[in-house]
Amino acid sequence: KGNMLAYGLTYEASVQMEEGKESLETFAIDIRFADGSEVPVFYFPYTFSAKRQPAFGEMFAVRRDHHGTD
């Protein structure tokens, strides 16, 4: 019916911030708007302790890359 304004996908992603550095394990949140408005992809790094307790790092966002399109 055209009532949807936005949706979001959440998924696990490995993100390498710098060449030669280890990847971060993250949960990614990718939000899409019906009108085409864009926001960055948000990443929430995480690790697990020896007792399997999750610990979350500082959230960061990455602008989308359009591979040369305007």
PQR file with spaces between the fields and no chain letter, atoms N, CA, C, O and H, PARSE charges and radii, in Angstrom:
ATOM       1  N    LYS     1       0.815   -1.209    0.000 -0.4000 1.5000
ATOM       2  CA   LYS     1       0.000    0.000    0.000 -0.0000 2.0000
ATOM       3  C    LYS     1       0.849    1.260    0.000  0.5500 1.7000
ATOM       4  O    LYS     1       0.310    2.364   -0.077 -0.5500 1.4000
ATOM       5  N    GLY     2       2.154    1.117    0.084 -0.4000 1.5000
ATOM       6  CA   GLY     2       3.014    2.280    0.110 -0.0000 2.0000
ATOM       7  C    GLY     2       3.091    2.954    1.459  0.5500 1.7000
ATOM       8  O    GLY     2       3.469    4.122    1.545 -0.5500 1.4000
ATOM       9  H    GLY     2       2.592    0.220    0.146  0.4000 1.0000
ATOM      10  N    ASN     3       2.732    2.229    2.536 -0.4000 1.5000
ATOM      11  CA   ASN     3       2.742    2.813    3.875 -0.0000 2.0000
ATOM      12  C    ASN     3       4.092    2.721    4.573  0.5500 1.7000
ATOM      13  O    ASN     3       4.308    3.371    5.597 -0.5500 1.4000
ATOM      14  H    ASN     3       2.425    1.280    2.466  0.4000 1.0000
ATOM      15  N    MET     4       4.986    1.931    4.036 -0.4000 1.5000
ATOM      16  CA   MET     4       6.282    1.743    4.695 -0.0000 2.0000
ATOM      17  C    MET     4       7.154    2.979    4.479  0.5500 1.7000
ATOM      18  O    MET     4       7.355    3.412    3.344 -0.5500 1.4000
ATOM      19  H    MET     4       4.810    1.404    3.205  0.4000 1.0000
ATOM      20  N    LEU     5       7.666    3.539    5.565 -0.4000 1.5000
ATOM      21  CA   LEU     5       8.534    4.707    5.484 -0.0000 2.0000
ATOM      22  C    LEU     5      10.009    4.328    5.502  0.5500 1.7000
ATOM      23  O    LEU     5      10.835    4.995    4.880 -0.5500 1.4000
ATOM      24  H    LEU     5       7.502    3.187    6.486  0.4000 1.0000
ATOM      25  N    ALA     6      10.339    3.249    6.221 -0.4000 1.5000
ATOM      26  CA   ALA     6      11.733    2.825    6.346 -0.0000 2.0000
ATOM      27  C    ALA     6      11.775    1.385    6.836  0.5500 1.7000
ATOM      28  O    ALA     6      10.790    0.853    7.347 -0.5500 1.4000
ATOM      29  H    ALA     6       9.668    2.707    6.727  0.4000 1.0000
ATOM      30  N    TYR     7      12.928    0.775    6.667 -0.4000 1.5000
ATOM      31  CA   TYR     7      13.174   -0.539    7.251 -0.0000 2.0000
ATOM      32  C    TYR     7      14.642   -0.623    7.615  0.5500 1.7000
ATOM      33  O    TYR     7      15.458    0.153    7.118 -0.5500 1.4000
ATOM      34  H    TYR     7      13.728    1.208    6.252  0.4000 1.0000
ATOM      35  N    GLY     8      14.973   -1.549    8.468 -0.4000 1.5000
ATOM      36  CA   GLY     8      16.353   -1.745    8.873 -0.0000 2.0000
ATOM      37  C    GLY     8      16.711   -3.211    8.867  0.5500 1.7000
ATOM      38  O    GLY     8      15.894   -4.067    9.207 -0.5500 1.4000
ATOM      39  H    GLY     8      14.310   -2.180    8.872  0.4000 1.0000
ATOM      40  N    LEU     9      17.925   -3.491    8.481 -0.4000 1.5000
ATOM      41  CA   LEU     9      18.462   -4.852    8.527 -0.0000 2.0000
ATOM      42  C    LEU     9      19.574   -4.880    9.563  0.5500 1.7000
ATOM      43  O    LEU     9      20.397   -3.967    9.620 -0.5500 1.4000
ATOM      44  H    LEU     9      18.589   -2.796    8.204  0.4000 1.0000
ATOM      45  N    THR    10      19.600   -5.910   10.370 -0.4000 1.5000
ATOM      46  CA   THR    10      20.664   -6.106   11.338 -0.0000 2.0000
ATOM      47  C    THR    10      21.355   -7.424   11.017  0.5500 1.7000
ATOM      48  O    THR    10      20.700   -8.446   10.812 -0.5500 1.4000
ATOM      49  H    THR    10      18.932   -6.652   10.324  0.4000 1.0000
ATOM      50  N    TYR    11      22.685   -7.394   10.975 -0.4000 1.5000
ATOM      51  CA   TYR    11      23.433   -8.598   10.625 -0.0000 2.0000
ATOM      52  C    TYR    11      24.828   -8.513   11.229  0.5500 1.7000
ATOM      53  O    TYR    11      25.290   -7.436   11.605 -0.5500 1.4000
ATOM      54  H    TYR    11      23.218   -6.564   11.142  0.4000 1.0000
ATOM      55  N    GLU    12      25.488   -9.651   11.317 -0.4000 1.5000
ATOM      56  CA   GLU    12      26.872   -9.691   11.793 -0.0000 2.0000
ATOM      57  C    GLU    12      27.794   -9.366   10.617  0.5500 1.7000
ATOM      58  O    GLU    12      27.552   -9.777    9.483 -0.5500 1.4000
ATOM      59  H    GLU    12      25.113  -10.527   11.012  0.4000 1.0000
ATOM      60  N    ALA    13      28.861   -8.615   10.920 -0.4000 1.5000
ATOM      61  CA   ALA    13      29.819   -8.255    9.879 -0.0000 2.0000
ATOM      62  C    ALA    13      31.214   -8.143   10.475  0.5500 1.7000
ATOM      63  O    ALA    13      31.382   -7.666   11.597 -0.5500 1.4000
ATOM      64  H    ALA    13      29.058   -8.281   11.842  0.4000 1.0000
ATOM      65  N    SER    14      32.209   -8.584    9.721 -0.4000 1.5000
ATOM      66  CA   SER    14      33.604   -8.360   10.090 -0.0000 2.0000
ATOM      67  C    SER    14      34.057   -7.108    9.361  0.5500 1.7000
ATOM      68  O    SER    14      33.907   -6.998    8.144 -0.5500 1.4000
ATOM      69  H    SER    14      32.072   -8.972    8.810  0.4000 1.0000
ATOM      70  N    VAL    15      34.617   -6.155   10.119 -0.4000 1.5000
ATOM      71  CA   VAL    15      35.010   -4.872    9.542 -0.0000 2.0000
ATOM      72  C    VAL    15      36.498   -4.647    9.793  0.5500 1.7000
ATOM      73  O    VAL    15      36.954   -4.674   10.936 -0.5500 1.4000
ATOM      74  H    VAL    15      34.738   -6.244   11.107  0.4000 1.0000
ATOM      75  N    GLN    16      37.241   -4.428    8.729 -0.4000 1.5000
ATOM      76  CA   GLN    16      38.668   -4.121    8.849 -0.0000 2.0000
ATOM      77  C    GLN    16      38.820   -2.610    8.680  0.5500 1.7000
ATOM      78  O    GLN    16      38.581   -2.075    7.598 -0.5500 1.4000
ATOM      79  H    GLN    16      36.871   -4.405    7.800  0.4000 1.0000
ATOM      80  N    MET    17      39.215   -1.933    9.745 -0.4000 1.5000
ATOM      81  CA   MET    17      39.299   -0.479    9.751 -0.0000 2.0000
ATOM      82  C    MET    17      40.551    0.044    9.048  0.5500 1.7000
ATOM      83  O    MET    17      40.519    1.115    8.443 -0.5500 1.4000
ATOM      84  H    MET    17      39.409   -2.368   10.624  0.4000 1.0000
ATOM      85  N    GLU    18      41.658   -0.710    9.124 -0.4000 1.5000
ATOM      86  CA   GLU    18      42.907   -0.302    8.489 -0.0000 2.0000
ATOM      87  C    GLU    18      43.553   -1.526    7.859  0.5500 1.7000
ATOM      88  O    GLU    18      43.459   -2.637    8.381 -0.5500 1.4000
ATOM      89  H    GLU    18      41.683   -1.580    9.616  0.4000 1.0000
ATOM      90  N    GLU    19      44.208   -1.303    6.731 -0.4000 1.5000
ATOM      91  CA   GLU    19      44.915   -2.394    6.068 -0.0000 2.0000
ATOM      92  C    GLU    19      45.981   -2.942    7.000  0.5500 1.7000
ATOM      93  O    GLU    19      46.726   -2.183    7.620 -0.5500 1.4000
ATOM      94  H    GLU    19      44.285   -0.401    6.306  0.4000 1.0000
ATOM      95  N    GLY    20      46.047   -4.258    7.096 -0.4000 1.5000
ATOM      96  CA   GLY    20      47.031   -4.910    7.941 -0.0000 2.0000
ATOM      97  C    GLY    20      46.587   -5.085    9.388  0.5500 1.7000
ATOM      98  O    GLY    20      47.288   -5.728   10.170 -0.5500 1.4000
ATOM      99  H    GLY    20      45.441   -4.874    6.592  0.4000 1.0000
ATOM     100  N    LYS    21      45.447   -4.531    9.757 -0.4000 1.5000
ATOM     101  CA   LYS    21      44.928   -4.673   11.123 -0.0000 2.0000
ATOM     102  C    LYS    21      43.905   -5.800   11.160  0.5500 1.7000
ATOM     103  O    LYS    21      43.325   -6.166   10.139 -0.5500 1.4000
ATOM     104  H    LYS    21      44.878   -4.009    9.122  0.4000 1.0000
ATOM     105  N    GLU    22      43.695   -6.345   12.362 -0.4000 1.5000
ATOM     106  CA   GLU    22      42.685   -7.393   12.512 -0.0000 2.0000
ATOM     107  C    GLU    22      41.286   -6.820   12.315  0.5500 1.7000
ATOM     108  O    GLU    22      41.040   -5.645   12.584 -0.5500 1.4000
ATOM     109  H    GLU    22      44.167   -6.048   13.192  0.4000 1.0000
ATOM     110  N    SER    23      40.383   -7.660   11.845 -0.4000 1.5000
ATOM     111  CA   SER    23      38.993   -7.256   11.676 -0.0000 2.0000
ATOM     112  C    SER    23      38.284   -7.202   13.015  0.5500 1.7000
ATOM     113  O    SER    23      38.617   -7.936   13.946 -0.5500 1.4000
ATOM     114  H    SER    23      40.583   -8.615   11.626  0.4000 1.0000
ATOM     115  N    LEU    24      37.300   -6.318   13.094 -0.4000 1.5000
ATOM     116  CA   LEU    24      36.419   -6.244   14.259 -0.0000 2.0000
ATOM     117  C    LEU    24      35.166   -7.043   13.965  0.5500 1.7000
ATOM     118  O    LEU    24      34.620   -6.964   12.864 -0.5500 1.4000
ATOM     119  H    LEU    24      37.029   -5.722   12.339  0.4000 1.0000
ATOM     120  N    GLU    25      34.709   -7.807   14.931 -0.4000 1.5000
ATOM     121  CA   GLU    25      33.416   -8.471   14.803 -0.0000 2.0000
ATOM     122  C    GLU    25      32.356   -7.474   15.256  0.5500 1.7000
ATOM     123  O    GLU    25      32.466   -6.901   16.340 -0.5500 1.4000
ATOM     124  H    GLU    25      35.152   -7.871   15.825  0.4000 1.0000
ATOM     125  N    THR    26      31.336   -7.265   14.437 -0.4000 1.5000
ATOM     126  CA   THR    26      30.331   -6.255   14.744 -0.0000 2.0000
ATOM     127  C    THR    26      28.932   -6.757   14.442  0.5500 1.7000
ATOM     128  O    THR    26      28.737   -7.750   13.741 -0.5500 1.4000
ATOM     129  H    THR    26      31.247   -7.730   13.557  0.4000 1.0000
ATOM     130  N    PHE    27      27.965   -6.039   14.994 -0.4000 1.5000
ATOM     131  CA   PHE    27      26.586   -6.111   14.537 -0.0000 2.0000
ATOM     132  C    PHE    27      26.381   -4.850   13.710  0.5500 1.7000
ATOM     133  O    PHE    27      26.655   -3.746   14.182 -0.5500 1.4000
ATOM     134  H    PHE    27      28.123   -5.233   15.564  0.4000 1.0000
ATOM     135  N    ALA    28      25.902   -5.003   12.488 -0.4000 1.5000
ATOM     136  CA   ALA    28      25.657   -3.857   11.613 -0.0000 2.0000
ATOM     137  C    ALA    28      24.166   -3.565   11.594  0.5500 1.7000
ATOM     138  O    ALA    28      23.341   -4.478   11.624 -0.5500 1.4000
ATOM     139  H    ALA    28      25.679   -5.900   12.104  0.4000 1.0000
ATOM     140  N    ILE    29      23.834   -2.289   11.543 -0.4000 1.5000
ATOM     141  CA   ILE    29      22.442   -1.864   11.382 -0.0000 2.0000
ATOM     142  C    ILE    29      22.387   -0.985   10.148  0.5500 1.7000
ATOM     143  O    ILE    29      22.974    0.096   10.109 -0.5500 1.4000
ATOM     144  H    ILE    29      24.504   -1.548   11.518  0.4000 1.0000
ATOM     145  N    ASP    30      21.676   -1.462    9.148 -0.4000 1.5000
ATOM     146  CA   ASP    30      21.570   -0.803    7.840 -0.0000 2.0000
ATOM     147  C    ASP    30      20.136   -0.314    7.692  0.5500 1.7000
ATOM     148  O    ASP    30      19.213   -1.116    7.549 -0.5500 1.4000
ATOM     149  H    ASP    30      21.199   -2.341    9.180  0.4000 1.0000
ATOM     150  N    ILE    31      19.950    0.996    7.725 -0.4000 1.5000
ATOM     151  CA   ILE    31      18.617    1.594    7.662 -0.0000 2.0000
ATOM     152  C    ILE    31      18.389    2.147    6.260  0.5500 1.7000
ATOM     153  O    ILE    31      19.252    2.827    5.704 -0.5500 1.4000
ATOM     154  H    ILE    31      20.699    1.648    7.840  0.4000 1.0000
ATOM     155  N    ARG    32      17.233    1.854    5.699 -0.4000 1.5000
ATOM     156  CA   ARG    32      16.856    2.337    4.363 -0.0000 2.0000
ATOM     157  C    ARG    32      15.511    3.063    4.459  0.5500 1.7000
ATOM     158  O    ARG    32      14.587    2.602    5.129 -0.5500 1.4000
ATOM     159  H    ARG    32      16.532    1.302    6.150  0.4000 1.0000
ATOM     160  N    PHE    33      15.422    4.208    3.775 -0.4000 1.5000
ATOM     161  CA   PHE    33      14.199    4.999    3.756 -0.0000 2.0000
ATOM     162  C    PHE    33      13.536    4.898    2.386  0.5500 1.7000
ATOM     163  O    PHE    33      14.216    4.861    1.361 -0.5500 1.4000
ATOM     164  H    PHE    33      16.173    4.582    3.230  0.4000 1.0000
ATOM     165  N    ALA    34      12.198    4.853    2.374 -0.4000 1.5000
ATOM     166  CA   ALA    34      11.444    4.726    1.129 -0.0000 2.0000
ATOM     167  C    ALA    34      11.688    5.906    0.197  0.5500 1.7000
ATOM     168  O    ALA    34      11.633    5.742   -1.022 -0.5500 1.4000
ATOM     169  H    ALA    34      11.645    4.882    3.207  0.4000 1.0000
ATOM     170  N    ASP    35      11.955    7.093    0.741 -0.4000 1.5000
ATOM     171  CA   ASP    35      12.164    8.280   -0.101 -0.0000 2.0000
ATOM     172  C    ASP    35      13.584    8.376   -0.649  0.5500 1.7000
ATOM     173  O    ASP    35      13.906    9.341   -1.341 -0.5500 1.4000
ATOM     174  H    ASP    35      12.000    7.227    1.731  0.4000 1.0000
ATOM     175  N    GLY    36      14.440    7.399   -0.356 -0.4000 1.5000
ATOM     176  CA   GLY    36      15.801    7.389   -0.859 -0.0000 2.0000
ATOM     177  C    GLY    36      16.802    8.122    0.018  0.5500 1.7000
ATOM     178  O    GLY    36      17.993    8.141   -0.291 -0.5500 1.4000
ATOM     179  H    GLY    36      14.178    6.615    0.207  0.4000 1.0000
ATOM     180  N    SER    37      16.338    8.728    1.108 -0.4000 1.5000
ATOM     181  CA   SER    37      17.261    9.381    2.042 -0.0000 2.0000
ATOM     182  C    SER    37      18.271    8.354    2.520  0.5500 1.7000
ATOM     183  O    SER    37      17.946    7.183    2.715 -0.5500 1.4000
ATOM     184  H    SER    37      15.370    8.713    1.359  0.4000 1.0000
ATOM     185  N    GLU    38      19.501    8.813    2.706 -0.4000 1.5000
ATOM     186  CA   GLU    38      20.543    7.878    3.129 -0.0000 2.0000
ATOM     187  C    GLU    38      21.141    8.276    4.459  0.5500 1.7000
ATOM     188  O    GLU    38      21.345    9.455    4.748 -0.5500 1.4000
ATOM     189  H    GLU    38      19.765    9.764    2.547  0.4000 1.0000
ATOM     190  N    VAL    39      21.411    7.278    5.249 -0.4000 1.5000
ATOM     191  CA   VAL    39      22.162    7.428    6.494 -0.0000 2.0000
ATOM     192  C    VAL    39      23.296    6.421    6.437  0.5500 1.7000
ATOM     193  O    VAL    39      23.211    5.446    5.689 -0.5500 1.4000
ATOM     194  H    VAL    39      21.245    6.321    5.014  0.4000 1.0000
ATOM     195  N    PRO    40      24.353    6.629    7.206 -0.5600 1.5000
ATOM     196  CA   PRO    40      25.454    5.662    7.194  0.2800 2.0000
ATOM     197  C    PRO    40      25.009    4.302    7.742  0.5500 1.7000
ATOM     198  O    PRO    40      23.942    4.177    8.343 -0.5500 1.4000
ATOM     199  N    VAL    41      25.834    3.308    7.525 -0.4000 1.5000
ATOM     200  CA   VAL    41      25.632    2.002    8.162 -0.0000 2.0000
ATOM     201  C    VAL    41      26.279    2.102    9.549  0.5500 1.7000
ATOM     202  O    VAL    41      27.423    2.540    9.676 -0.5500 1.4000
ATOM     203  H    VAL    41      26.701    3.409    7.038  0.4000 1.0000
ATOM     204  N    PHE    42      25.545    1.696   10.576 -0.4000 1.5000
ATOM     205  CA   PHE    42      26.031    1.769   11.951 -0.0000 2.0000
ATOM     206  C    PHE    42      26.579    0.408   12.370  0.5500 1.7000
ATOM     207  O    PHE    42      25.984   -0.630   12.080 -0.5500 1.4000
ATOM     208  H    PHE    42      24.616    1.340   10.473  0.4000 1.0000
ATOM     209  N    TYR    43      27.728    0.429   13.060 -0.4000 1.5000
ATOM     210  CA   TYR    43      28.386   -0.808   13.496 -0.0000 2.0000
ATOM     211  C    TYR    43      28.592   -0.780   15.003  0.5500 1.7000
ATOM     212  O    TYR    43      28.978    0.240   15.573 -0.5500 1.4000
ATOM     213  H    TYR    43      28.211    1.273   13.295  0.4000 1.0000
ATOM     214  N    PHE    44      28.327   -1.914   15.634 -0.4000 1.5000
ATOM     215  CA   PHE    44      28.489   -2.077   17.072 -0.0000 2.0000
ATOM     216  C    PHE    44      29.466   -3.224   17.315  0.5500 1.7000
ATOM     217  O    PHE    44      29.064   -4.386   17.271 -0.5500 1.4000
ATOM     218  H    PHE    44      28.013   -2.742   15.171  0.4000 1.0000
ATOM     219  N    PRO    45      30.752   -2.921   17.572 -0.5600 1.5000
ATOM     220  CA   PRO    45      31.738   -3.981   17.812  0.2800 2.0000
ATOM     221  C    PRO    45      31.423   -4.752   19.097  0.5500 1.7000
ATOM     222  O    PRO    45      30.868   -4.209   20.052 -0.5500 1.4000
ATOM     223  N    TYR    46      31.789   -6.019   19.087 -0.4000 1.5000
ATOM     224  CA   TYR    46      31.572   -6.840   20.287 -0.0000 2.0000
ATOM     225  C    TYR    46      32.669   -7.878   20.432  0.5500 1.7000
ATOM     226  O    TYR    46      33.326   -8.259   19.463 -0.5500 1.4000
ATOM     227  H    TYR    46      32.240   -6.461   18.311  0.4000 1.0000
ATOM     228  N    THR    47      32.847   -8.322   21.656 -0.4000 1.5000
ATOM     229  CA   THR    47      33.726   -9.443   21.980 -0.0000 2.0000
ATOM     230  C    THR    47      33.018  -10.262   23.039  0.5500 1.7000
ATOM     231  O    THR    47      32.006   -9.833   23.594 -0.5500 1.4000
ATOM     232  H    THR    47      32.313   -8.013   22.443  0.4000 1.0000
ATOM     233  N    PHE    48      33.554  -11.454   23.321 -0.4000 1.5000
ATOM     234  CA   PHE    48      33.032  -12.293   24.393 -0.0000 2.0000
ATOM     235  C    PHE    48      34.142  -12.565   25.391  0.5500 1.7000
ATOM     236  O    PHE    48      35.283  -12.824   25.008 -0.5500 1.4000
ATOM     237  H    PHE    48      34.376  -11.802   22.870  0.4000 1.0000
ATOM     238  N    SER    49      33.807  -12.506   26.663 -0.4000 1.5000
ATOM     239  CA   SER    49      34.774  -12.821   27.718 -0.0000 2.0000
ATOM     240  C    SER    49      34.966  -14.337   27.787  0.5500 1.7000
ATOM     241  O    SER    49      34.280  -15.089   27.095 -0.5500 1.4000
ATOM     242  H    SER    49      32.881  -12.295   26.975  0.4000 1.0000
ATOM     243  N    ALA    50      35.895  -14.772   28.619 -0.4000 1.5000
ATOM     244  CA   ALA    50      36.140  -16.207   28.812 -0.0000 2.0000
ATOM     245  C    ALA    50      34.888  -16.913   29.326  0.5500 1.7000
ATOM     246  O    ALA    50      34.705  -18.109   29.096 -0.5500 1.4000
ATOM     247  H    ALA    50      36.452  -14.161   29.181  0.4000 1.0000
ATOM     248  N    LYS    51      34.030  -16.172   30.022 -0.4000 1.5000
ATOM     249  CA   LYS    51      32.773  -16.744   30.548 -0.0000 2.0000
ATOM     250  C    LYS    51      31.618  -16.550   29.562  0.5500 1.7000
ATOM     251  O    LYS    51      30.452  -16.718   29.916 -0.5500 1.4000
ATOM     252  H    LYS    51      34.179  -15.201   30.209  0.4000 1.0000
ATOM     253  N    ARG    52      31.961  -16.194   28.320 -0.4000 1.5000
ATOM     254  CA   ARG    52      30.969  -16.022   27.242 -0.0000 2.0000
ATOM     255  C    ARG    52      29.997  -14.868   27.499  0.5500 1.7000
ATOM     256  O    ARG    52      28.855  -14.895   27.040 -0.5500 1.4000
ATOM     257  H    ARG    52      32.909  -16.057   28.033  0.4000 1.0000
ATOM     258  N    GLN    53      30.458  -13.862   28.234 -0.4000 1.5000
ATOM     259  CA   GLN    53      29.655  -12.661   28.442 -0.0000 2.0000
ATOM     260  C    GLN    53      30.008  -11.643   27.350  0.5500 1.7000
ATOM     261  O    GLN    53      31.186  -11.378   27.112 -0.5500 1.4000
ATOM     262  H    GLN    53      31.385  -13.840   28.607  0.4000 1.0000
ATOM     263  N    PRO    54      28.994  -11.070   26.683 -0.5600 1.5000
ATOM     264  CA   PRO    54      29.308  -10.103   25.631  0.2800 2.0000
ATOM     265  C    PRO    54      29.771   -8.770   26.204  0.5500 1.7000
ATOM     266  O    PRO    54      29.309   -8.337   27.260 -0.5500 1.4000
ATOM     267  N    ALA    55      30.678   -8.137   25.501 -0.4000 1.5000
ATOM     268  CA   ALA    55      31.134   -6.782   25.829 -0.0000 2.0000
ATOM     269  C    ALA    55      31.095   -5.985   24.534  0.5500 1.7000
ATOM     270  O    ALA    55      31.637   -6.418   23.517 -0.5500 1.4000
ATOM     271  H    ALA    55      31.053   -8.489   24.643  0.4000 1.0000
ATOM     272  N    PHE    56      30.458   -4.829   24.569 -0.4000 1.5000
ATOM     273  CA   PHE    56      30.300   -4.017   23.372 -0.0000 2.0000
ATOM     274  C    PHE    56      31.257   -2.845   23.389  0.5500 1.7000
ATOM     275  O    PHE    56      31.453   -2.202   24.420 -0.5500 1.4000
ATOM     276  H    PHE    56      30.017   -4.477   25.395  0.4000 1.0000
ATOM     277  N    GLY    57      31.855   -2.571   22.236 -0.4000 1.5000
ATOM     278  CA   GLY    57      32.734   -1.430   22.073 -0.0000 2.0000
ATOM     279  C    GLY    57      31.944   -0.210   21.638  0.5500 1.7000
ATOM     280  O    GLY    57      30.713   -0.215   21.641 -0.5500 1.4000
ATOM     281  H    GLY    57      31.697   -3.094   21.398  0.4000 1.0000
ATOM     282  N    GLU    58      32.660    0.824   21.269 -0.4000 1.5000
ATOM     283  CA   GLU    58      32.032    2.079   20.861 -0.0000 2.0000
ATOM     284  C    GLU    58      31.447    1.955   19.453  0.5500 1.7000
ATOM     285  O    GLU    58      32.117    1.500   18.526 -0.5500 1.4000
ATOM     286  H    GLU    58      33.660    0.828   21.266  0.4000 1.0000
ATOM     287  N    MET    59      30.196    2.366   19.311 -0.4000 1.5000
ATOM     288  CA   MET    59      29.519    2.345   18.020 -0.0000 2.0000
ATOM     289  C    MET    59      30.221    3.315   17.068  0.5500 1.7000
ATOM     290  O    MET    59      30.715    4.362   17.488 -0.5500 1.4000
ATOM     291  H    MET    59      29.652    2.736   20.064  0.4000 1.0000
ATOM     292  N    PHE    60      30.261    2.951   15.769 -0.4000 1.5000
ATOM     293  CA   PHE    60      30.758    3.864   14.753 -0.0000 2.0000
ATOM     294  C    PHE    60      29.910    3.712   13.502  0.5500 1.7000
ATOM     295  O    PHE    60      29.198    2.720   13.343 -0.5500 1.4000
ATOM     296  H    PHE    60      29.860    2.100   15.428  0.4000 1.0000
ATOM     297  N    ALA    61      29.988    4.690   12.621 -0.4000 1.5000
ATOM     298  CA   ALA    61      29.193    4.682   11.395 -0.0000 2.0000
ATOM     299  C    ALA    61      30.116    4.866   10.200  0.5500 1.7000
ATOM     300  O    ALA    61      31.157    5.517   10.291 -0.5500 1.4000
ATOM     301  H    ALA    61      30.567    5.495   12.750  0.4000 1.0000
ATOM     302  N    VAL    62      29.713    4.277    9.078 -0.4000 1.5000
ATOM     303  CA   VAL    62      30.497    4.373    7.847 -0.0000 2.0000
ATOM     304  C    VAL    62      29.563    4.819    6.726  0.5500 1.7000
ATOM     305  O    VAL    62      28.509    4.227    6.494 -0.5500 1.4000
ATOM     306  H    VAL    62      28.868    3.748    9.004  0.4000 1.0000
ATOM     307  N    ARG    63      29.985    5.887    6.036 -0.4000 1.5000
ATOM     308  CA   ARG    63      29.209    6.388    4.903 -0.0000 2.0000
ATOM     309  C    ARG    63      29.168    5.334    3.797  0.5500 1.7000
ATOM     310  O    ARG    63      30.126    4.586    3.600 -0.5500 1.4000
ATOM     311  H    ARG    63      30.841    6.368    6.224  0.4000 1.0000
ATOM     312  N    ARG    64      28.074    5.289    3.099 -0.4000 1.5000
ATOM     313  CA   ARG    64      27.918    4.337    1.997 -0.0000 2.0000
ATOM     314  C    ARG    64      28.829    4.720    0.830  0.5500 1.7000
ATOM     315  O    ARG    64      29.038    5.903    0.561 -0.5500 1.4000
ATOM     316  H    ARG    64      27.296    5.897    3.259  0.4000 1.0000
ATOM     317  N    ASP    65      29.359    3.730    0.154 -0.4000 1.5000
ATOM     318  CA   ASP    65      30.194    3.951   -1.030 -0.0000 2.0000
ATOM     319  C    ASP    65      29.372    3.614   -2.250  0.5500 1.7000
ATOM     320  O    ASP    65      28.856    2.503   -2.377 -0.5500 1.4000
ATOM     321  H    ASP    65      29.189    2.769    0.372  0.4000 1.0000
ATOM     322  N    HIS    66      29.250    4.571   -3.142 -0.4000 1.5000
ATOM     323  CA   HIS    66      28.437    4.356   -4.347 -0.0000 2.0000
ATOM     324  C    HIS    66      29.269    3.955   -5.555  0.5500 1.7000
ATOM     325  O    HIS    66      28.774    3.936   -6.681 -0.5500 1.4000
ATOM     326  H    HIS    66      29.669    5.473   -3.038  0.4000 1.0000
ATOM     327  N    HIS    67      30.539    3.635   -5.314 -0.4000 1.5000
ATOM     328  CA   HIS    67      31.438    3.160   -6.389 -0.0000 2.0000
ATOM     329  C    HIS    67      31.444    4.106   -7.588  0.5500 1.7000
ATOM     330  O    HIS    67      31.300    3.678   -8.734 -0.5500 1.4000
ATOM     331  H    HIS    67      30.942    3.651   -4.399  0.4000 1.0000
ATOM     332  N    GLY    68      31.614    5.408   -7.305 -0.4000 1.5000
ATOM     333  CA   GLY    68      31.770    6.362   -8.390 -0.0000 2.0000
ATOM     334  C    GLY    68      30.483    6.968   -8.907  0.5500 1.7000
ATOM     335  O    GLY    68      30.535    7.797   -9.816 -0.5500 1.4000
ATOM     336  H    GLY    68      31.731    5.756   -6.374  0.4000 1.0000
ATOM     337  N    THR    69      29.334    6.597   -8.377 -0.4000 1.5000
ATOM     338  CA   THR    69      28.085    7.205   -8.846 -0.0000 2.0000
ATOM     339  C    THR    69      27.799    8.453   -8.044  0.5500 1.7000
ATOM     340  O    THR    69      28.228    8.561   -6.895 -0.5500 1.4000
ATOM     341  H    THR    69      29.291    5.924   -7.638  0.4000 1.0000
ATOM     342  N    ASP    70      27.083    9.399   -8.628 -0.4000 1.5000
ATOM     343  CA   ASP    70      26.726   10.650   -7.923 -0.0000 2.0000
ATOM     344  C    ASP    70      25.310   10.607   -7.422  0.5500 1.7000
ATOM     345  O    ASP    70      24.842   11.568   -6.810 -0.5500 1.4000
ATOM     346  H    ASP    70      26.735    9.311   -9.561  0.4000 1.0000
